[in-house]
């Protein structure tokens, strides 16, 4: 749907306003009172559902996945809480707590892939992951405009390494190599990103509609996170 330009409610344009307020905070109309972007805020809670479901339903049979799973679940839930805070307030503090958990998911994925590949010990992966997250937090604080580039920079290496690990583990086990859930998650993530682009570019945009491309990004991204957790868990589900 073509973009219909909303009235520019410059909420929080003082020092604590989110950086997107100077350009465009996605398609959804910014409400001057209450929750700034309801569709984008409430859809964020899909990440909380994904994190809780992973923590409650999935029980990896082996290490290091038994340790990685709770970390991923907590990071996913934190993404939902942070994203809700951001879209509800459109403030700088909301932006910070929105993006930092996304970095945490990337750090968990990267550290997990390295450990599962046997490249580093779990202890070194944990220390390195925490150090990387702290460095990213500092950069986010002093240079918030870099948030999207840095998120891609921390997420993509982990995805590539996990694909490499899945390919090695799957040799001799037929097509797919037991990485079905990983591939489904990647497909969902790519679809979610395309919807994010369409929303951000105004190519799919009806500001007053409850159906928002950015909200769809949240839901599909949460499903992709669940698929990663399912991939790490193997085939065992809690009855």
Residue, then its C-alpha position, 0 to 999 in steps of 0.5 A: x500500500x502506498x505511504x500516506x504521510x502522517x502528521x508529524x507528532x514530534x514527541x520527545x524532540x528534546x534531548x531524550x527523544x529517539x534519533x528516528x524522530x528527526x527522520x522517520x520512526x517507521x510507518x506507524x502514526x506516532x500518538x501524542x498521548x499514551x503508547x506512541x506506536x501501539x501496533x509496533x509496541x504490542x507486537x514486540x511481546x512476541x519475543x517474550x513469548x518466544x523466549x519463555x516458550x524456549x525456556x519452558x518447552x525445550x530441553x537440550x540433551x547435551x552441553x553446551x546447548x543446555x547452557x546456551x538455551x537459557x541465555x538465548x531465551x533470556x535475550x529473546x525475552x529482553x528484546x521483546x521488553x526493550x522493543x515494547x519500551x522503545x515503541x511505547x515511548x520513542x525516547x533515547x533510553x527506550x532506543x537503548x534498551x531496545x537495541x542492546x538485547x538485540x546485540x545480546x542475541x547476536x553475541x549468544x548466537x556468535x559465542x554458541x556457534x564458536x563453541x559448537x564448532x569447537x573453536x573456543x572453550x565455553x569459558x572463553x566464549x562467555x568472557x568474549x561474549x560479555x566483552x563484546x556486548x559491553x563494547x557494543x553497549x558503549x558504542x550504542x551509547x556514544x554513537x546511536x546512529x551506528x545501531x543497525x550496522x553494528x547489529x548486522x555486524x554481530x548477527x551475520x558472523x554467528x549465522x554463517x558459523x552456525x550454518x557451517x557447523x550445521x553443514x558439518x554435522x549434517x554430512x552423511x545424514x541426508x539432505x538438510x543435515x538436521x538443520x531444518x529448523x535453522x533453515x526455516x528460521x533464516x527464511x523467516x528472518x529474511x522475510x521479516x527483513x524485507x517487510x522491515x525495509x518495505x515499512x521503513x521505505x514507505x512502500x508498505x505504509x498505512x500509518x493508522x492501520x493496526x497491520x504494520x510491516x514493522x509489527x510483522x518484522x517483530x512477529x516473524x523475528x520472534x519466530x526465527x528466534x524460536x527456530x534457532x532455539x529449536x535447532x539448538x535443542x535437537x529433537x527433544x521437547x518437554x511433554 
